[in-house]
Amino acid sequence: MGKSKKSRAGHRSDPVAKTVKPPSDPELAALRESKILPIINNLKSADPKSRSTAASVISSIIQDTKCRKLLLREQIVYTVLTQTLTDAALESRAAGWGILQVLAQEEEADFCVHLYRQDVLTAIEFASKLIQDKVLSKEAPFAKLPKAEKGFISSIAASLVSLLMALAEAEEEILESISNNNPITSLLFSLITYTSQDDEDPISAIRGDAMACLMVLTEDNTNLAKYITSTPGSIACYETLVSLKDEVSGDGVLACTVLHNIYASLLEVKNLSPKIDVADDADLISTLTKAMAGFVPGQSEANGSGWSSPSEFQQLALETIASIGTSLGVEMGGSAQLFTKKEFGSGAAAAGKESGDEKDDEDMDEAGDDIGDDIEGEDGDEEEGDDDDEMNEDEIEADMDIVTGVDHDDDNIDDLPTLKSLIQIAIPELIRLASLQPTDDLSLKIQGHALSALNNIAWSVSLIDFSEDSNNDVLGAWTPVARALWQQVVSPILASDTADVDLATQVTSIAWAVARALHGETPLQPNEHRKFVSLYQATKGAPALQDPEDPFQALGVKCVGVLGQLALNPAPVDLNREIGTFLVTLVAGLPGTPTADAVEAFNQIFDIYGNEEYAYDAEVFWKSDFLKHLEGTMSKAKAMAKSVNKSQQPELRDRADEVVMNLTRFLSYKKKHKPVQMTVRERS
C-alpha cells in the first residue's frame, strides 16, 4: 500500500514574511536604514500614536520617488491594506488612504490592477459608507463635528475619489465593478449633491473631483446611465448636474460632460423609461462654447488649480464638443435615410456592379512608369475651373456671416437640434481656435482639441446620404459651414507647408470630410490638391501617430481619401485626370504601396469611375487607358490581400479581400460599358 504524502501547507513560506533584501545602491541602502525601516516599524507598532505618526510621515514622503520605491519594496501596500485602513484611529486611516491614492497616481496602471486584485473595492465600500454616515447624519451634523474630525473625513473622501478615478481608468473590468457597486457610486452622488453647511466646509471642495470621477464612469456606460436616470436615490444627483450645466466654470463644464455621457449612452437604448427628463446635447453646447471662448493666446496654464483652472475646463469643453460631434451621427440616425451604407472613412465598395470573369494578370511595370511620366507632365497647366472657385474677401466674409448666425437659414433643421446648435453656436468659435498660430504648449493643445472637434462634426455630417432629397435642408445648412471650414482652417494650414505630421493629419481628415459633403462645391484653390499629393509623398508609409495599430488612420490614407473626393463629378476633366493618374499609379506600384493606401486608392477609383455618364469617364478613364493599367493590378491586389495576417489585422485583411472582389466586378462592368467611339475605334 502506497504511503500518502504529508501535507506541506503548514510549511509554505509566507511571501509577505520574507526578508526584504537591501538595495545594492549604497545611497538607497543608507536611506532605507536611516528613514524607511524606522517608519515601517512604527507603522506596525502596538502604540496607536506611533502608528498614526508613522502613517502621516509616510503620506508626506511617498511622493519622493526614492522613498516610494523603497516603501514598495518593504510591502507598504500590504501593511496599509491589512492594518492601517482598519486602525481605530481616524487619523491613521486618513493617512492610509492618502498613501494608496498617491501610489495609484504615481505608479503605472498595473499598480491599480494589483490593488483591485487585493480586493481594495471592499475596503473602499466600507469607507464610503463611513463617509456618507458622517456627512449625511442628521443626529450629528457634519458642520458641528470637531474641526480635526472634519479634516480627516474630508481627507478620506478626497483620497477615495482620486483612487476610484485611477482604478476606473486602469482597466475596463475595474470600471464595471465600480459602476455596479451601489455604496461606492452612492458616495459620488452624495458628494455631488452635498450642500455646503458653512463657509469653510471641506466636503464641498471635493464636488468637482467627484464629478470628474463620475465623468469617467459614465462614458459609454449604458447600465450606469439608466441607473442614474431611473433610480430615486440617484435622480437627485442628476438634478444637481442639470442645475450646474449653465455655469461657465469647472463645475459647469464637468456637469455638461457627465450629462453628455449619460445622453450618449442612452441614445440607442430601446424601451427606455427614465424617471426624469434627460438633457440632450443641444442643451449643453451654449455653456461649452462660452467656456472655450474664454481662451486667449498667451493664457497661463498655472491660473487656478484642478478643475477651477480655466485651461483645464476649456480643454474639457473642447473634448466634450468633440465627443458630441461623434455621437451626432448616432443621434441623427433617428431621421429617415440619413446614412449611406458606406463604411466610415472608406471609399465606396462598387456594390451593385455586375460580376464577370477575371482577366488574366498582366505585367504592369512598364505601364506604371508610363503613368508616372504622365502625372509629371500635368504639373504645368492648371485646370480652368480652379479660378472660378477662388473667392474674394467679401465672399469669404459672406460665408462666415452665415456660419456665425447672420442671415442663416437653419430653421429647416429644427428636428436636428444638436446639429443646429453646433452650426450656430459652437463651430464659429471652433474655427477661431483651430485657426490659431500657437506660440506655446497650451495654444497648441487648444488648437488640437478644436481641430478634433471640427473633424468629428464634419465626419458625422459627411456620412449623411445627400443623394436623398429628404436631406437637402441639412445640406443647405451645412454647405456654407463646410466652405468656411475649408477656407479658414484647411487652406491656411496647407499653405503653411507645416512639418507637424499630427497637425497635417488632422487637417487632411477635416478636408476629406468636407470634400465628401461638398464634392464639386469644395472651394479648392489653384494647385491646392497638389498639397495633398506632396503630403502623401513626404510621409508615405508612416504609421498613424494617434493610433499606430490602425493603418487606416495614417496620413497617407487620408491624403488618398481627400484626393479621391476632389476628383468626383462634377470635377473638371484636367483635375480628374491628374488625381486619377495619381491613384492608378499608387495601385500599380504594389507591392511598394502600403496596403491601406492601396485599399483606399482602389475604393476611390471605384467611386470616381463607377458611372460612365460622367464627362471625365470617356476623357480620362478611357483615353488614359486606365482599364489596361487596372487589369494589370489584379495579381498584385490578390498578393496584397494574402500578405495581410488575418488574425493580427482582421479589418485590413477584410478590406483587402473586398477590394479584390470589387476590382473583378469593376473591370467587368467597365468592359461592358465601354464608350461607343472607343469600341468603334478598336474594331477599325
N, C-alpha and C positions, 0 to 999 in steps of 0.2 A: 504494500500500500504506500503510495507516494506521500511524502511529507508536505503538509500545507505550508505555504510561505507566510512568514510573520509579517504582520502589517508594519510598515515603516512610517506611517503617517506621523506618529509621535516624534520621530527623529528628524523630520524635514526641517530644514533651517528656515527661519523667518527672514524673508528678504529685507524687511524693514529693520530687523535687528542686526543686520550685517554691519561690521565696522567699516566706516567710510574711509577710504584711503585719502591721505592728504594730497593736495595738488603738488605736482612736481615743480611748478614755478615757485621760487623762494619767496617772492613778494606775496603771492596768493597764500602760500603756506603760513607766512607770518600773520597775514590778515585774518586767516581762519583761527589761528591760535589766540590772537590777542582780542578779537572782536566778535567773530561769528559763534564760536563754541560757547563762550560765556552767555551769550544771549539765548542760544538754543537751550542750554541747561536751565536758565532762569524761566524759559517758556514752559518747561516741563516740571518746574518746581512745585512743591506742595503748598507753598505760600502764595495765596491769591494776589497779594500786592506785587510780588516778584513776577508772577505770570502776566499781570496787566501791564507792568512797566516794560517787560520784555516784548510783549506784543506791540506796544506803542513804539518802542525803539525800532523794531523790525519794519513796521509800516513807514517809518521815516527814512530808512536806509535802503529799502527794497528797490527804489528806482535807480540806484547806483548799479551799473552793470556788473562790476566785480562782486559786490556784495550779494546781488541777486543770484548770480551763478553759484556762488559758494553756498548760499542758503538752500538752493535747489539740490545741491549735492548732499546736503545734510537732511534731505527729505522733509523740508519745511511744510510741503503741501500735506503730507500725511499727518503731521503733528497738528496743523491748523484744522484739518477736517475732523480729526478724531478727538481733539482736546480743546483747542481754542474756541471753536464755534459752539461748543457745549458748556463753556465755562459759565459759572454762576454770575460772574461779574460782567455787566453790560459793556463796560469799557473794553474788556478783553475781546468780547465778541465783535464789537465795532472795529477794533484793530484787526481782528482775524479776517473779517470780510474785506477790509481795506487792503490787506495783503493779497488776497485772492484776486481782487479786481485789478490791482496794479500788475500782477503777474499775467493776467489774461490780456491786458492792454500791451504789455511789453514783449511777451513771448509770441511765438508763431501760433497759427491756428491749431496745430497738433496739441498744444497745451490745453486748449479748451476741450478738445475731444477727450483728452485724458481726464480732465475734471468731470466731464459728463459720464464717462465710464466708471468713475469713482462715486457715482450717484449724488453728485452735487445738487441736482434739482430737488432731491428730497430735503436737503438742508435749506435750500432757498425757499422751498414751500413752507417749511416750519417758520423761517424768519419772516416771510411775507405775512403770515397770519399774525405774528407778534407785532409787526409794524402797523397793520390795519387795526388791531385791537387797541393799540396805543393812540393812533391818530384819530380814529373814529369814535373813541369811547365817549359816552355821554356822562357817565358817572365821574370820570376823571378827565375832563377836557385837556387836550394836548397843550393848550396855551397856559394852563395852570401847573403843568409839571415843572420840576426844578430845571433850571437852565442847563445844567450838566446832562441831565437825562434827555432833554430835548435834543441836545447836541449829538449824543450817542445814537439816538433813534434816527435822526435825520442822516447821520453818517452811514448807518447801516442801510437805510433806504437808498441813498445815493450810490453806495457800493453795489447793492443788489441790481439796480437799474443798469449800471455800467457793465456789470458782469453778465447780465442777461443779454445785453446787446452784443457783447463779444461772443458769447456762446451761440446766439442765433445766427451770427454771420459766419461762424466756423463751419457749419455743416447743416444740410437740409434736414436730416433726421433730428438734430437737436432743436432746430427751429420748430418743427412739427410737435415735438414733445413739449416745448414751452407753450406753444399755442393751445395745446389740448389740456394744459394744466390750469384748471379754474382758479385755484388760490393765487397762482402767480400772475395770471392775466388780470385777476381782480385787484391785485396790488397796483398794477399800472393804471387801471381805470380809476382807482381811488386817488392816486397821486395826481391824475389829470383833472379830476373833478373837485379836488380839495380846495376849500375856500380859506384863504389866509385869515388867521384869528388875531393877529397883531402885526405891527409894522416890521418886527424882526423875526417873523415866523420862518424858520429854516426849511420847512417842508415845501413851502410854495416855490422855493428856488429850484426844486427838482422837477417841476412840471415839464419844462422843455425837454429834459433828458428822457423823461417817461414817454413823451410824445414821440421822440426820436426812436426809442426802442419799439414802440407800437408801430411806427412807420416801417421798420424793418420786418416786423412780424406780419403786417397786413399785405405786404407785396405779394401778388399772385396767390393769395390765401383765401379761397372761397369759403371754407368752413368757418374761419375766424370772422370774415366779413358778415356771413349770415348770422353768426352768434351775436356780434356787436349790434346788429340792426334788428334783432328779433327777441333778445333776452332782456327781461325787465331790469336785471341787475347791471347790464352794460349800456342800456339806452341812455342813461344819464351821462355817460362818458361821450357818447355820440352827440348828444345835445350840446355838451360843452365845446366839443370840436366845432360844431356849426356856429356857436356863438363867437368863436375866436377867428373864424375864417376871413373876416373883413378887416382884421388888424394887419397893418403893414409893419410887421415885426417878426422876430424869430418865431415866437409862438404862433402867430398868424400863418406864416408860411408852413410851419410844421403841421398845423391843423389842416391846411389845404392839401398837403401831401398825403396825410393819412386818409382824408375824405376821398381823395382821388384813388388811392389804392383800394379802398373799400368799393367804390363805384366801379372801377375797372374789373375787380374780382367778381362782381355780380352781373356784369354785362351779358354774359352768355348763360346765366342760370335760368332755367325754366321753372315755372310754377313757384316763383319767389313770393313770399308773404311777409315782408318786413313790417315791424310794428311802428315804424316811423318813416316819414318822408325822407328818401335818400337823396342827398345833394348830388347833382351831376356836375360834370367837368365845367360846363358853361358858367356855373355859379362861382367858380374858383379863379377864372382867368383874369378878372379885373385886379384882384389882390396880388396875384403872382406877377402880373405885368407892372404894377406900381412898385413892387419890391425890386424887381430887376432894373426898373427905370431909374432907381436911385444911384446906380453905379456911374461914377465919373472916372475917366482915365487918371491915373496917378493916385487913386484912393489907396489908403493904407490898409493892409491886411490885419494889422495889430489893433485896429479900432474896435474895442469891446472884446468880450471873451465868450467862448462857446457859441451858442445859438443867438446870443444877443449881438454878435459881431455882424455888421452889415455884409461883409464879404462872404460870410458863411451862409446867411439866409438868402442872399442874392444868387449864389450858385445853386442852392437847393431849389429856389424858384425856377431857375432855368432848367434844372434837371427834371422838375415836375412838369413843366411845359413840354419838354421833350417826351416824357412818358405819356402825356395827354396826346401828343402827336401820334404816338404809336397806337394807343387804344382808340384813336379816332376812327381807324379803319374798321375795328370791331363794332363801334357804335354806329357807323354809317351802314353797316351790313344789314341793319333793320329796314333800310329803304329798298324799294324794288330795284332789282337788277343793277346794283351799284358796282359789283365787282366782275372783273373778267375771270376767265378760267386759267389765265396765265399765272405761273409761279412768280412770287416776289423776287425781283432782281434778275430774272432771266428773260431771254427773248422768247418769242412765240415758238411753239414746237411744230409748226407747219401741220397742225392737226387738220384732218379732213382732206388732205391731199390724196390723190389717187395713188395706189401702190403699184409697183411694176417690178420687172426683173432687174436684178442687179447688173450693172455694167462691168465688164472686165476691167481690172485695175490697170492703169497706165502710169508710166513714169512721168513725174511732174517736175523734175529738177529743172529742165530747160524752160518749161512754161513758167515756173516760179521766177526764174531770172528775168524772163520777158516782162512779167507783171511788175517786178521790182523796177525795171527800167521805165515802165510806163508811168509809175507814180512819181518818179524823179522828174519826168518830163512835164508833169502837171503843175509844178511849183511856180511857173512863170506867170500864167494868165489866171486871173480870178474870175469867178462866175459873175455874170452881170447882175444877178438878183441880189447880191450882198449889199450893194449900195442902197437899195431900196429899204433894207432892214435897218440901216444906221439911223438913229434917232437924234434929233437935236435936243438942247436943254429943255425947251418948252414942252416937248412931247414927253420927256422923262418926268418932268415935274407934274404933268397932267396925269401920268400913270401913278405917281406917288400920291397925288391928291386922292385918287380913287382908293388906293391902299389904305391911306390914313383916315378914311371916313368922309372925305369931302365928295359929295355928289355920287356916292356909290349906290349900286342897285342890288343890294343883298336881301331885299325883302322876300325874294323868291326862294331863299334857302332857310326860311324860318323853321322848317321841320328838321334842320340840322343846326341846332343852337350852338353846339361846341365849335363847329367849323366857322359859323358866322362870328362868334366871339373871337376866335383866333385871327380871322381876317381883319376884323375891325379894330381889335384892341391889341393883341399880342404881336402880330407879325411886324407892324411898323417899328416897334421897339427892338424886336429881334434883328431886323435888318440893320438898325443903328449899331447894335452891339457886334454884329457879325462883320460890319464894315470898319471896325476899329483897326488902328495901326498900333499894335501892342508895343509898349516900351518897358513893361515889367511883367513878372510872372503872373500877377493877378489878372491883368488885362488879357494875357494870353489864355488863361483859364476861362475867363468870361467869354471871350470870342469863341473858344472851342465849344463851350456849352451852347451858345447861341446858334452856331452852325449845326450842332447836333439836333437842336430843336427844329430848326428850319428843315433839315434833312428828313426828319421823321414825319413832319406835317406834309411836306412835298411828296414823299413816297406814299403816304396814305391816300392822298388825293389822286396821285398818278395811277393807282390801282382801280379807280372808278372807270367803268366802261363808258367812255364818252361817245361811243358809236350809238348808244341808246338815246333816243330823243328825250326820255324822261330825265336825263342828266344834263340837259342843256343849261338849266339855270345854274347848276353847280359850276359848269364850265365857264359860264358868263361871269360868275363872281370870282372864279379863280384866275382867269386869264390875265387881268391886269396885275394881280399879285405876283403871278409867276414871272411875268415880264419884268416887273420891278426887282424880283429876286435875281434874275439873270443880270440886269443892268447894274444894280447896286452892289451885288455880292460876287457873283461868278466872274463877270468881265474884269473888274478891277484886280481881283486876286490872280486871275490868269495872266493879266497884263504885267503883273509884278514879277513874273517868272520865279516864283518862290522856290526855294530849295528845301522847304519844310514839307516832307513827304506826307506827314499826317494832315497838315492843312490842305495840301493838294488833293488828298484822298477825300476829305470831307466836301470840298468844293466840287469835285468831279461827281461825287454821289448826288449832290443837290442838282447839278447840271443835268444829270441823267434823268432824275425825277421830273424836272421842269420840262425837258425835251419830250418825255413820254406823254405829257399832257398837252403841250403846245404844238408839237410837230412843226408844221410849216410856219407857225407864228412865233417861233423862238427868235428873239431879237439878236441873231448871230451877227457879230461884227466881221468885217472883211478879214479873211485868213484866220479867224478865231478857231475854227475847227482844227487847224494845224497845231494849235497849242496842245490839244489832247493827243495828237499823234506824237508830238515831241515828248510829252509827259510819259507816254507809253514806252517810247524807245529809251528814255532815260532811266526808267525803273523796271524794265522788263524782267520778269521772274522774281522780283522782290516780294516777300510774303506780306500779308496784311499786318499792319502794326497793331491794330486793335484786337484782331482775332486771328493769330497765325495758324490756328487749326482749320480755319475756313478759307480755302483758296479763292472763293467767290467774293470775298471782301477785299481782295487786293486791288491796288490802284489800277493795275493793268486791265483787269476785268471791267472796272468802272469806265475806263477810257474807251474800251471797245463798246460798252453799252451806250454811252452817250453819243459816240460817233454813229452807231447804227441808227439811233433815233433821229439824228440830224439828217440822215440820208433818206428818210422815209418820204413818201409822197405827201405834199407837193414840192419836194426839194428840187432845186434847179438841176438840170442834167449834168452840168460840169461838176457841181458839188457832189452829186450822187456818184459820178464816175470816179472821182478822187477817193471818196470814202469806200466805195465798193471795191476798188482796186486794192486799197489797204487791207480790207477784211479778207479778200480772197488770198492776198499774199500771206496773211497770217496762217490761214488753214493750210495753204500749200507748203508752208515752212515746217510742218510737222515732220519729225518729232522735235524739232528745235523750238517750237512754240509751246509754252506751258499749257498743260491740258485744260485748265479752267479758262484761260484766254481763248483757246481754240473752240471750246464748247460754246462760249458766249458769241464768238465770231460766227460760227455756223448758225446759231439761232438768229442772230441779227440778219444774216444773209437770207435765211428763210423768210423772215418778216418783210425785208425790203423788196425781194424779187418774187414774192409769192402771188402776185397779181399781174397778169400780162397786160391789163388795161392801163397801167401807169405809163406815162410818157417815157420815162427813163428805161423801161423794160427792153424795148427794142434798141434804143440808142446806146444803152450801156451794157446790159447783160448779154445781149446777142452780138452786138458789134464788137465788144471787147472779148468775145469768145469765153465768157465765164463758165459756160456749161462744160467745155472741154477741161478747163482747169479744175473744176469741182469734181468731175468724173475721176480725175487723177488723184484726188484726195481720199477715195473710198478705202483703199487698202491701208492708208495711213490712219484714217479715222478708226478703223477696226483695231489696228495695232495700239492706237492711243487708248481705246476703251479697255482692251485686255491688259494693258500695263498698269492699270489702277487696281490696287488691292481693295477688294470689296469689303473686307472686314475692317480695314483701317480707315477707309474713306468711302463709306457707302453712298453718300449723296453725290460725290464726284463721279463714282462709277455708274450710278443710275442715270445721271445726266449725260454721261459719255455714251452709254448704251442707247439712250433715247436719240442722241444726235445721229448715231449710225443708222438707226431705223428710219429717222425722218429724212436723212440725206438720200436714202434709197427712194423714198416716196417723192421727195422734192425733184430729184433728177428725172424720175419717170413722168412727173407732172409737167415739167418744163419741156420735155421732148414732145409731149402730146399737144402742147400749146405754143409751138414754135410759130413766130410771125409768118404770114403767107409769103412775104417778099423773101424771107430767108430760105423758105422751102423751095421756092421757085429758083432762087439763085443756085441752091445746091444741085437741083435736077439739071439745070442748064450746064 
